[in-house]
């Protein structure tokens, strides 16, 4: 018998369309998509030097959350 994820009648993974409204930004993008884009641009600005990927992500996340709350 096929295993089905809790809360998913069809067994399909949750899609972006199913994300709670609180995790979505204007234009329908999910917060993680905005963070990934902002982190990419931070990495690009520093020449994609390795070793700061997590810092790029966390800085981008903090910046987006700050701008969305005020």
N, C-alpha and C positions, 0 to 999 in steps of 0.2 A: 504494500500500500504506500502511496506517495505521501511524504511528510509535507504539511502545510504550516507556514509560519503563523504564529499567533496573530490574530486580528486581520489575517489575509485569507479570504475565502478562496481566492483563485490560486494562491501559492506564489504569486508574483511579488517580487521585492517592492517595497514602497518607492514610489516615484517622487520627483520634485513637486509635481502637482498636488501630491497628498501631504506635503509638509504643512505643519501648522502655520497659520498666517503670521505669527510672531517671529518665525524664522525666515520670512520673506521680506525683500526690499522692494521699493518701487520698480516697476518694469517686470515683476515676477521672478527676479533672480533670488536665489537662496543666498543667505549670508555667506556661506562657505565659498560660493562662486565669486562674490565680491572680494573676499579675503584673498583667495587664490590669485585673482587678477592684480590686486594691490601688492601682494607679496612678490609676484613676478616682476612688476615694474621696479620694486625696490632692489631686487636681485640684478635686474638689467642695469640699473643706475650705478651699481658697484661692479659691473663687469662680470657678473655671474661667478664671482670667486666663491669657491666651496667653503663650507663650514659655518655659514650664517643663515641657513635656510629656516631653521626654527625661529631665530630672532626676527627674520623678515616676516614670517607668518604672524608671530605674536604682536609685533609692532603694527602690522596692517590691521589685525583684528582689533587691537586697542583703539587705533585711529577711527575705524569704521563704527565701532560701538559708541565712541565718544561723540562722533558727528551725528549719529542717529538718535542720540538721547537728548540732544540740546539744540 
